[in-house]
Amino acid sequence: MVDRNSICKACEGTGLLADDENWQYSCTVCGGDGHLTLGESPEPAKPFAIDDNNRTLE
């Protein structure tokens, strides 16, 4: 059974986010695994780069 308290609220456990143009990318909150463990920070380890359209660059 899935522990609903550990599911990432940003991506709803899928590990993917989508922008307004429906481009999908890895969730920046959980790191793409869909789960946050107790004590894990939702903040990224380092700032990520964005383009002029405010999309993340990988």
C-alpha positions in Angstrom: 0.0 0.0 0.0 1.2 3.5 -0.9 1.9 5.9 2.0 0.0 9.0 0.9 2.0 11.2 3.3 5.2 10.5 1.4 3.8 11.3 -2.1 5.2 14.5 -3.6 2.4 17.1 -3.6 3.9 19.0 -6.6 3.8 16.1 -9.1 1.2 13.9 -7.3 3.6 11.0 -7.3 4.3 10.8 -11.0 7.8 12.4 -11.0 6.9 14.7 -13.8 5.7 18.2 -14.1 4.4 20.0 -17.2 4.5 23.7 -18.1 1.6 25.6 -19.8 2.7 24.4 -23.2 2.5 20.8 -21.9 6.3 20.2 -22.1 7.0 17.6 -19.5 10.1 17.6 -17.3 11.4 15.9 -14.2 9.9 17.2 -10.9 12.2 19.6 -9.3 10.7 19.1 -5.8 11.1 15.4 -5.4 13.9 14.9 -8.0 11.7 12.8 -10.3 11.0 9.8 -8.0 7.5 11.0 -6.9 8.2 10.6 -3.2 9.5 12.8 -0.4 10.9 10.9 2.7 10.6 12.3 6.2 13.3 15.0 6.6 14.0 15.3 2.9 14.1 19.0 1.8 11.8 20.0 -1.0 14.3 22.7 -2.0 16.8 21.9 -4.8 20.4 21.4 -3.8 21.4 24.2 -6.1 19.6 26.8 -8.2 18.6 25.6 -11.6 19.0 27.5 -14.9 16.0 28.9 -16.8 15.6 30.2 -20.3 13.8 33.5 -21.4 10.5 31.7 -21.3 11.1 30.6 -17.6 11.6 27.0 -18.6 14.2 24.9 -16.8 17.3 24.0 -18.7 18.7 20.5 -18.3 
